[in-house]
Amino acid sequence: MTDDNRTVEGLARERGTRFRWGLGLVAVSGAAVVGGAVVGLRTGGEGDVATAAGAAVGLGLVALLGGAALAWCARPGRPLVPPTDGQETRRDRLQRARTQQLVIFPFVMLAFMMQSHRGMQAVLAGQGDLGAYLQVSLPVIYGWLVPAIVMGWDWNTRQHRRFLDDELTQAMRAQAMMLAFAVLMAGVTVAMVLGMWRPAVGVAALPYVLAIGGATAGLRFAWLDREAERNG
């Protein structure tokens, strides 16, 4: 057996392991989502038990999306490309992982936004507890996290700057942040108009604006990276 055949077989085994882990994560998180939803409906959506059930649903949705993305990236039938050069392969692997993060995190924010809506209603009504404030803050945190990854402020990029901070990355970063800034300005303007009409509605719109602005930066950067990879 040649070295290339051994490499391909190793890659196939590694992909199969990731695919099984992804399917397992989807199954477990799906059960958590269904169980949390059932408990929340039976309790009428009130009380600490309902809050815990809602948190289980939110975390389950995040894990479900992560498992589905892992299974999709490691699905059978994708071509196996054995590495040719150590440094180039490491750069491609790191850049691919960053792109996958930037695609997954906006969907994570979407799952948390579903949870934060109820928490925002409780806060605006003056009945918010620690769980409600936590629900509101999670999409905002992810709204900041995605642009931080795009800008290269995260720990992984700082540790591997020579692989993840070349001239092409800087150009894509500038384009992604310009679009995100335009979306953020438009969203804040809409929130201000809504706030002049109904202050509570304007405040409730702000987490959505921050999350959408952050998601725009991540998805735009991921799109540009895919286009650059496709064009060679």
Solvent accessible surface area in square Angstrom, and as a share of the most:
residue,aa,sasa,rsa
1,M,139,0.62
2,T,83,0.48
3,D,104,0.54
4,D,99,0.51
5,N,76,0.39
6,R,128,0.47
7,T,49,0.28
8,V,53,0.30
9,E,74,0.33
10,G,25,0.24
11,L,50,0.25
12,A,46,0.35
13,R,158,0.58
14,E,91,0.41
15,R,35,0.13
16,G,22,0.21
17,T,57,0.33
18,R,88,0.32
19,F,49,0.21
20,R,155,0.57
21,W,179,0.63
22,G,0,0.00
23,L,90,0.45
24,G,35,0.33
25,L,71,0.35
26,V,43,0.25
27,A,66,0.51
28,V,105,0.60
29,S,4,0.03
30,G,21,0.20
31,A,69,0.53
32,A,42,0.32
33,V,26,0.15
34,V,96,0.55
35,G,34,0.33
36,G,7,0.07
37,A,44,0.34
38,V,62,0.36
39,V,62,0.36
40,G,16,0.16
41,L,146,0.73
42,R,204,0.75
43,T,56,0.33
44,G,58,0.56
45,G,29,0.28
46,E,139,0.62
47,G,51,0.49
48,D,120,0.62
49,V,91,0.53
50,A,3,0.03
51,T,53,0.31
52,A,62,0.48
53,A,7,0.05
54,G,11,0.10
55,A,46,0.36
56,A,40,0.31
57,V,24,0.14
58,G,1,0.01
59,L,110,0.55
60,G,4,0.04
61,L,36,0.18
62,V,30,0.17
63,A,32,0.25
64,L,48,0.24
65,L,59,0.29
66,G,22,0.22
67,G,0,0.00
68,A,48,0.37
69,A,24,0.19
70,L,62,0.31
71,A,9,0.07
72,W,160,0.56
73,C,31,0.19
74,A,1,0.01
75,R,74,0.27
76,P,98,0.62
77,G,82,0.79
78,R,84,0.31
79,P,108,0.68
80,L,55,0.27
81,V,120,0.69
82,P,44,0.28
83,P,74,0.46
84,T,128,0.74
85,D,71,0.37
86,G,60,0.57
87,Q,92,0.41
88,E,89,0.40
89,T,35,0.20
90,R,92,0.34
91,R,70,0.26
92,D,57,0.29
93,R,131,0.48
94,L,25,0.13
95,Q,32,0.14
96,R,100,0.36
97,A,47,0.37
98,R,6,0.02
99,T,2,0.01
100,Q,49,0.22
101,Q,75,0.33
102,L,0,0.00
103,V,53,0.30
104,I,44,0.22
105,F,37,0.15
106,P,13,0.08
107,F,96,0.40
108,V,4,0.02
109,M,4,0.02
110,L,107,0.53
111,A,3,0.03
112,F,12,0.05
113,M,14,0.06
114,M,123,0.55
115,Q,28,0.13
116,S,3,0.02
117,H,95,0.42
118,R,142,0.52
119,G,1,0.01
120,M,16,0.07
121,Q,86,0.38
122,A,30,0.24
123,V,38,0.22
124,L,69,0.34
125,A,68,0.53
126,G,68,0.65
127,Q,144,0.64
128,G,26,0.25
129,D,80,0.42
130,L,152,0.76
131,G,21,0.20
132,A,7,0.06
133,Y,122,0.46
134,L,100,0.50
135,Q,24,0.11
136,V,24,0.14
137,S,37,0.24
138,L,46,0.23
139,P,0,0.00
140,V,36,0.20
141,I,97,0.49
142,Y,45,0.17
143,G,5,0.05
144,W,171,0.60
145,L,65,0.32
146,V,0,0.00
147,P,24,0.15
148,A,23,0.18
149,I,7,0.04
150,V,2,0.01
151,M,55,0.25
152,G,0,0.00
153,W,157,0.55
154,D,27,0.14
155,W,182,0.64
156,N,45,0.23
157,T,1,0.01
158,R,148,0.54
159,Q,105,0.47
160,H,34,0.15
161,R,99,0.36
162,R,165,0.60
163,F,5,0.02
164,L,1,0.00
165,D,30,0.15
166,D,53,0.28
167,E,148,0.66
168,L,97,0.48
169,T,2,0.01
170,Q,89,0.40
171,A,49,0.38
172,M,8,0.03
173,R,29,0.11
174,A,52,0.40
175,Q,82,0.36
176,A,0,0.00
177,M,54,0.24
178,M,138,0.61
179,L,79,0.39
180,A,7,0.05
181,F,127,0.53
182,A,55,0.43
183,V,45,0.26
184,L,56,0.28
185,M,105,0.47
186,A,58,0.45
187,G,16,0.15
188,V,70,0.40
189,T,70,0.41
190,V,88,0.51
191,A,5,0.04
192,M,112,0.50
193,V,79,0.45
194,L,52,0.26
195,G,21,0.20
196,M,140,0.63
197,W,160,0.56
198,R,134,0.49
199,P,98,0.62
200,A,52,0.40
201,V,54,0.31
202,G,5,0.05
203,V,72,0.42
204,A,17,0.13
205,A,20,0.15
206,L,77,0.38
207,P,10,0.06
208,Y,83,0.31
209,V,16,0.09
210,L,60,0.30
211,A,6,0.04
212,I,97,0.49
213,G,5,0.05
214,G,3,0.03
215,A,17,0.13
216,T,23,0.13
217,A,0,0.00
218,G,0,0.00
219,L,77,0.38
220,R,75,0.27
221,F,1,0.00
222,A,4,0.03
223,W,144,0.51
224,L,25,0.12
225,D,16,0.08
226,R,98,0.36
227,E,46,0.21
228,A,27,0.21
229,E,107,0.48
230,R,172,0.63
231,N,120,0.62
232,G,100,0.97
